[in-house]
């Protein structure tokens, strides 16, 4: 499974000149955790996250007598360009989703912009990964059957899926076809494992 199979596209973006308030409004309204920042040509120049728009924008309540850790007041940056993280960590459309998931989890990130050359083409979030895991068995089985039928014709394979684990039964005993069937099934979003490619007579 590749990033292009699960990424969201087109991507909602902002520019460096976008007011931080407008970016916060977009994040809240869309339920996003981050927004890619692009230039006038659509090239990715950074990313602005929920943390970026919150930082230094919630002052202590003046009714409180104690403000532990309060910082001295300072000018609040008005635009995304002043608060965004740059450069953004990116991957290409062909990136393996397993590697992408590991990168998200290991670095504590919530999303990864997907770029083709210098153009932003999509974004993958943790929520996208959760959607993949949540795909129902019937949908997964249908997608596996479709890929196998495209490769070897209809009616040859019997596919069963239980808890995202795929079992494929094949009427022919061909090692190459078993290998291809295994690889095709593993590439279907939502498949956790292909336990067997069995021969039926």
Phi, psi and omega in degrees: 000134183248162180304322182295339180284338185233354185292153173272132181202140358291166186257137172284125185231168171229172176246172178297333182275353180296131176299143179302322179300319179293321178296318178298321179297317178297315180301315182291317184291323184266349182073024179276161174254346181200159177228130173293146178250125183239159174270186184296339179263008179081010178278138180288128179241349180175190178214140178243128186251172174304317180299322180296320182280338179278326187306126176065014182250003177238100183284158176298147177290123183295345179284344179278139182275338183235132178235077181299133177075010181294141179258158176298147180296142176213166182298136180268124181301132186274338187238161180302322182303333182274345184240348185291162173265133180211143354285158178280145174283128185230166171223166179268167181300334181270005181297138177293129183297330177297317178292322179298315180298317179298319180296318178298312184290316183295325183265358180070023179272158179256345180202160176226121174292143179252123183238146174245105190070239177252011182259134175286124182241348181183182176211143176241128180246169174302324180297323176300319179294320178295322178299321178298313181297328185277356181302137183284156185300322181296318179294318178299314181299318179299317180293321178296313179303317181299315180295320180292321179293324177297324181282312190234011178092161184285152172081357184280317186254145170252128185241131174233140179229129176224122182052042177071008177260126187259134170241130181241129175249133184235137181283346180250147179258083182231117185298320180295315180295324178297318179297315180295317180299318178299313181295318180297319180293320181297335182277355181281128178304131179101343180285126178269321184201150170247108189278331183198146167242097189265157177263131175247145179236000000 
